[in-house]
Amino acid sequence: MPLHPQAQAHLDRLAATRFSDMHTLAPDAIRQGMRRMLAALPPGAPVASVADRRIDSAVGPLDVRIYHPSPRQVLPVIVFFHGGGFVLGDLDTHDGLARSLAVATQAVVVSVAYPLAPEHRFPAGVDAAFAATAWVAEHAAQLGADGHRLAVAGDSAGGNLAAVVALKARDAAGPRIAHQLLIYPDVDFRRINTSIQAYAGQYGNIGREMQHWFMDHYLGDAALKTHALVSPLLAGDLRGLPPAHIVTAEFDALRDEGEAYGERLREAGVPVSVKRYDGMIHEFMRWPFDATREALADATRALRPTLFAA
């Protein structure tokens, strides 16, 4: 179907920025621009309790933001990793999405500020994401949450981290993860599928130069592109992973790799649902589109059997 009018209006506004020239800028300059763009985002959904905290994880102090929709109840918990190509993004840029996820699922959401590249290259972000998940599982009671009903979630680069944390937790025999919610995840750094090439520089997707800009900052060494903890689509064995719900968007450059990851999970015997949102673009769930409400409802239905099972 054609681009949804809500997505087109968003892209028209985005065209007024220097979005296509980002690869010519330093990371800090883009981070400052993202903070200025926060004003364009609508106010986040009200959540009963929102608190910032610094946790002492296995890799050192990490900042998190905890969203509790019903503080008098002990609820399941979702550890959330924001997107931004491993270079951009923070607790504030994805505050709205984290709030919406907490309200829709009625779970505690713990959003993690993992270390960004190029100051902290791979595997620093992976190690921090795993350490934060382990900390939440162990200390969930302090958060009004049940660490035995824990999911990981993330969008784009954060979806990569959620998938990688699930892999690491399986191989380390813990923490136990009940579900993985992968929102237009970045899971194949080879950048060779149809959508990543055909949609580069179109429909709000970054161009090929910017794809390499992010990869170079995150990895430093191109030989790491096929490492399983960089490109989980290429992991040799996906058996024994937690159930997954994968969100993709029709005009997203990451569409094909997210759907391919879903197919590989299915072939490995992992329960998985994959939903493509027609007419939508990358990052659509950060914006107040009709499809965003639909995607949140679908994600909630997918999570409920594992997080809210009696």
Summary of the structure (lengths in Angstrom):
residues: 310
radius of gyration: 17.8
end to end distance: 40.2
largest distance: 52.7
contacts: 1129
relative contact order: 0.15
helix: 44%
strand: 19%
